[in-house]
């Protein structure tokens, strides 16, 4: 049986999640933001068992940089040998630009 991979969040992804929470709170629908965050985390948790389930990020085309599309978000992660590192959680229409 394949070994589970650790799933971690980069600070950039944590900041993205906080920004999502703030955006919905500012529009006086914090419950919507909280629900979306729970659903994003649920999608991310599955990567421990199925790390290659996301597609390759089209802007880069490299196998170790993948994403899960969960409208309206793109959950971008880096696939390493022992872990999955969530690097960004962005709106789907936003193109990825990383250094």
Backbone as CSV, one residue per row, in Angstrom:
resi,resn,N_x,N_y,N_z,CA_x,CA_y,CA_z,C_x,C_y,C_z
1,UNK,0.846,-1.189,0.000,0.000,0.000,0.000,0.887,1.248,0.000
2,UNK,0.603,2.199,-0.881,1.420,3.418,-0.920,1.356,4.171,0.410
3,UNK,2.459,4.795,0.725,2.578,5.550,1.964,1.905,6.912,1.832
4,UNK,1.231,7.331,2.894,0.632,8.667,2.903,1.724,9.718,2.905
5,UNK,1.446,10.821,2.262,2.376,11.949,2.283,1.871,12.997,3.261
6,UNK,2.798,13.657,3.886,2.430,14.775,4.759,1.916,15.913,3.892
7,UNK,0.911,16.605,4.366,0.380,17.769,3.671,0.669,18.996,4.536
8,UNK,1.372,19.971,3.955,1.710,21.190,4.679,1.288,22.405,3.850
9,UNK,1.197,23.540,4.540,0.809,24.784,3.880,1.962,25.767,3.934
10,UNK,2.308,26.334,2.790,3.265,27.440,2.749,2.575,28.673,3.314
11,UNK,3.357,29.610,3.820,2.794,30.849,4.366,1.948,31.571,3.316
12,UNK,2.348,31.511,2.058,1.573,32.162,0.996,0.159,31.580,0.907
13,UNK,0.014,30.277,1.080,-1.303,29.645,1.041,-2.126,30.013,2.270
14,UNK,-1.485,30.066,3.426,-2.180,30.470,4.654,-2.704,31.900,4.499
15,UNK,-1.878,32.776,3.944,-2.307,34.161,3.715,-3.462,34.226,2.715
16,UNK,-3.418,33.372,1.689,-4.523,33.320,0.728,-5.827,32.934,1.423
17,UNK,-5.772,31.931,2.291,-6.966,31.481,3.006,-7.504,32.568,3.935
18,UNK,-6.603,33.274,4.595,-7.031,34.377,5.461,-7.675,35.499,4.646
19,UNK,-7.135,35.759,3.470,-7.707,36.792,2.598,-9.107,36.386,2.126
20,UNK,-9.288,35.124,1.816,-10.612,34.621,1.427,-11.596,34.826,2.586
21,UNK,-11.171,34.457,3.773,-12.021,34.625,4.961,-12.400,36.110,5.152
22,UNK,-11.414,36.999,5.044,-11.664,38.439,5.202,-12.627,38.976,4.142
23,UNK,-12.430,38.535,2.907,-13.256,39.018,1.805,-14.729,38.741,2.080
24,UNK,-15.044,37.522,2.486,-16.439,37.174,2.772,-16.937,37.868,4.035
25,UNK,-16.094,38.012,5.031,-16.490,38.717,6.262,-16.801,40.183,5.956
26,UNK,-15.995,40.804,5.092,-16.229,42.197,4.713,-17.551,42.379,3.976
27,UNK,-18.027,41.341,3.342,-19.300,41.398,2.624,-20.455,40.902,3.495
28,UNK,-20.160,40.747,4.775,-21.147,40.356,5.781,-21.769,38.986,5.535
29,UNK,-20.979,38.084,4.963,-21.388,36.684,4.811,-20.235,35.771,5.285
30,UNK,-19.824,35.934,6.540,-18.684,35.149,7.024,-18.941,33.652,7.004
31,UNK,-20.210,33.240,7.137,-20.515,31.810,7.104,-20.187,31.194,5.742
32,UNK,-20.348,31.958,4.679,-19.997,31.475,3.332,-18.482,31.273,3.248
33,UNK,-17.727,32.239,3.735,-16.269,32.120,3.727,-15.790,30.937,4.544
34,UNK,-16.372,30.738,5.708,-15.987,29.602,6.559,-16.307,28.277,5.888
35,UNK,-17.468,28.197,5.243,-17.842,26.963,4.546,-16.875,26.669,3.404
36,UNK,-16.530,27.699,2.632,-15.593,27.513,1.527,-14.221,27.067,2.029
37,UNK,-13.761,27.651,3.131,-12.468,27.247,3.681,-12.495,25.789,4.129
38,UNK,-13.577,25.373,4.760,-13.700,23.963,5.176,-13.656,23.038,3.960
39,UNK,-14.322,23.439,2.895,-14.351,22.620,1.688,-12.985,22.571,1.012
40,UNK,-12.269,23.680,0.997,-10.907,23.700,0.442,-10.013,22.765,1.246
41,UNK,-10.086,22.845,2.566,-9.262,21.978,3.417,-9.631,20.515,3.204
42,UNK,-10.887,20.222,3.015,-11.317,18.851,2.746,-10.687,18.322,1.458
43,UNK,-10.648,19.167,0.421,-10.023,18.754,-0.846,-8.526,18.505,-0.648
44,UNK,-7.901,19.368,0.124,-6.462,19.277,0.367,-6.127,18.000,1.144
45,UNK,-6.950,17.651,2.116,-6.676,16.459,2.931,-6.590,15.193,2.093
46,UNK,-7.334,15.123,1.015,-7.303,13.941,0.146,-5.952,13.748,-0.547
47,UNK,-5.188,14.829,-0.639,-3.889,14.729,-1.304,-2.909,13.848,-0.543
48,UNK,-3.108,13.630,0.745,-2.241,12.737,1.511,-2.292,11.325,0.923
49,UNK,-3.467,10.904,0.480,-3.639,9.571,-0.103,-3.514,9.559,-1.624
50,UNK,-3.867,10.663,-2.250,-3.877,10.724,-3.716,-3.121,11.962,-4.194
51,UNK,-1.820,12.013,-3.971,-1.052,13.240,-4.257,-0.978,13.610,-5.736
52,UNK,-1.165,12.667,-6.614,-1.083,12.969,-8.041,-2.446,13.185,-8.674
53,UNK,-3.468,13.366,-7.840,-4.822,13.507,-8.368,-5.067,14.861,-9.037
54,UNK,-4.278,15.864,-8.691,-4.426,17.167,-9.338,-3.765,17.174,-10.707
55,UNK,-4.173,18.143,-11.509,-3.563,18.260,-12.836,-2.293,19.108,-12.758
56,UNK,-1.451,18.973,-13.765,-0.274,19.819,-13.883,-0.730,21.254,-14.132
57,UNK,-0.092,22.217,-13.476,-0.466,23.622,-13.655,-0.142,24.033,-15.094
58,UNK,-1.151,24.428,-15.882,-0.941,24.724,-17.298,0.105,25.800,-17.570
59,UNK,0.201,26.810,-16.701,1.145,27.894,-16.942,2.607,27.444,-16.886
60,UNK,2.864,26.315,-16.220,4.250,25.877,-16.052,4.561,24.545,-16.726
61,UNK,3.626,23.627,-16.727,3.827,22.354,-17.397,4.913,21.485,-16.789
62,UNK,5.132,21.582,-15.475,6.102,20.715,-14.812,5.346,19.751,-13.890
63,UNK,5.781,18.510,-13.854,5.036,17.459,-13.162,4.903,17.679,-11.658
64,UNK,5.862,18.342,-11.036,5.813,18.478,-9.577,4.972,19.665,-9.095
65,UNK,4.488,20.506,-10.001,3.630,21.634,-9.631,2.235,21.338,-10.179
66,UNK,1.310,21.060,-9.259,-0.014,20.590,-9.645,-1.093,21.449,-9.013
67,UNK,-2.326,21.227,-9.430,-3.425,21.982,-8.856,-4.703,21.168,-8.857
68,UNK,-5.536,21.515,-7.892,-6.899,21.017,-7.846,-7.766,22.222,-8.167
69,UNK,-8.661,22.045,-9.099,-9.592,23.121,-9.413,-10.863,22.847,-8.628
70,UNK,-11.159,23.753,-7.727,-12.379,23.696,-6.924,-13.038,25.067,-7.061
71,UNK,-13.914,25.216,-8.070,-14.474,26.523,-8.358,-15.063,27.194,-7.114
72,UNK,-14.755,28.466,-6.929,-14.041,29.361,-7.839,-12.527,29.384,-7.605
73,UNK,-11.952,28.363,-6.959,-10.541,28.405,-6.570,-9.663,27.403,-7.305
74,UNK,-8.393,27.763,-7.341,-7.324,26.863,-7.785,-6.449,26.628,-6.558
75,UNK,-6.301,25.385,-6.178,-5.465,25.014,-5.040,-4.178,24.460,-5.626
76,UNK,-3.119,25.247,-5.565,-1.857,24.905,-6.218,-0.918,24.282,-5.196
77,UNK,-0.307,23.169,-5.574,0.599,22.489,-4.656,1.838,21.953,-5.352
78,UNK,2.869,21.812,-4.532,4.133,21.245,-5.001,4.203,19.813,-4.491
79,UNK,4.481,18.907,-5.384,4.542,17.492,-5.057,5.999,17.077,-4.876
80,UNK,6.355,16.736,-3.649,7.691,16.247,-3.338,7.602,14.759,-3.000
81,UNK,8.743,14.135,-2.826,8.772,12.697,-2.569,8.038,12.307,-1.287
82,UNK,8.172,13.127,-0.242,7.606,12.780,1.053,6.433,13.662,1.490
83,UNK,6.143,14.727,0.734,5.067,15.606,1.174,4.392,16.304,0.005
84,UNK,3.260,16.881,0.336,2.509,17.753,-0.563,2.510,19.117,0.111
85,UNK,2.972,20.124,-0.595,3.068,21.474,-0.023,2.096,22.380,-0.756
86,UNK,1.052,22.831,-0.073,0.088,23.745,-0.667,0.756,25.113,-0.748
87,UNK,0.836,25.670,-1.963,1.550,26.938,-2.124,0.637,28.139,-2.378
88,UNK,-0.516,27.932,-3.003,-1.437,29.055,-3.260,-2.872,28.532,-3.284
89,UNK,-3.799,29.399,-2.926,-5.229,29.147,-3.098,-5.775,30.428,-3.704
90,UNK,-6.027,30.388,-5.011,-6.393,31.583,-5.756,-7.699,31.402,-6.488
91,UNK,-8.277,32.533,-6.871,-9.456,32.507,-7.725,-9.099,31.848,-9.049
92,UNK,-10.040,31.098,-9.611,-9.803,30.323,-10.813,-9.417,31.130,-12.036
93,UNK,-9.920,32.353,-12.135,-9.630,33.146,-13.329,-8.255,33.806,-13.281
94,UNK,-7.604,33.737,-12.132,-6.287,34.385,-11.978,-5.180,33.470,-12.518
95,UNK,-4.329,34.026,-13.356,-3.208,33.263,-13.861,-2.117,33.193,-12.810
96,UNK,-1.473,32.068,-12.736,-0.431,31.852,-11.740,0.865,32.510,-12.175
97,UNK,1.476,33.238,-11.282,2.748,33.897,-11.530,3.623,33.679,-10.309
98,UNK,4.586,32.794,-10.445,5.462,32.488,-9.324,6.900,32.787,-9.706
99,UNK,7.722,33.160,-8.724,9.129,33.450,-9.034,9.888,32.221,-9.494
